Amino acid sequence: MTNSSARFSFLGLITTAVPYAEKSVAGARAPLVQALGDENKEVRYGASLALGWLGNEKAVKPLLKTLNDKDLLVRQTAKNALVSINRRVHVRRAYTKIKS
């Protein structure tokens, strides 16, 4: 796949996921998790990045599997996404505790 077609694949992925994100994070998660298994490394990279931005705990298991990806950048992005999700979870829990 050429770089330009990879770019279009990534843009297609984002344009598919964004409308769902406006409705709910859970709706956006499904196409992104599916994209983690795409043959194109740029699509897998983009999906890992977006899942980290969404910060949904249900993305942890698929991201853990992505730590074994054949591409180094995809693995690093999945690791960073997991760190981001972990931070958000701790902040949410601390905020809930303070409010109680």
Secondary structure as the mmCIF struct_conf table of DSSP 4:
data_model
#
loop_
_struct_conf.conf_type_id
_struct_conf.id
_struct_conf.beg_label_comp_id
_struct_conf.beg_label_asym_id
_struct_conf.beg_label_seq_id
_struct_conf.end_label_comp_id
_struct_conf.end_label_asym_id
_struct_conf.end_label_seq_id
HELX_RH_AL_P HELX_RH_AL_P1 ASN A 3 LYS A 23
HELX_RH_AL_P HELX_RH_AL_P2 VAL A 25 ALA A 35
TURN_TY1_P TURN_TY1_P1 LEU A 36 GLY A 37
BEND BEND1 GLU A 39 GLU A 39
HELX_RH_AL_P HELX_RH_AL_P3 LYS A 41 LEU A 54
TURN_TY1_P TURN_TY1_P2 GLY A 55 GLY A 55
HELX_RH_3T_P HELX_RH_3T_P1 GLU A 57 ALA A 59
HELX_RH_AL_P HELX_RH_AL_P4 VAL A 60 THR A 66
TURN_TY1_P TURN_TY1_P3 LEU A 67 ASN A 68
BEND BEND2 LYS A 70 ASP A 71
HELX_RH_AL_P HELX_RH_AL_P5 LEU A 72 LYS A 99
#
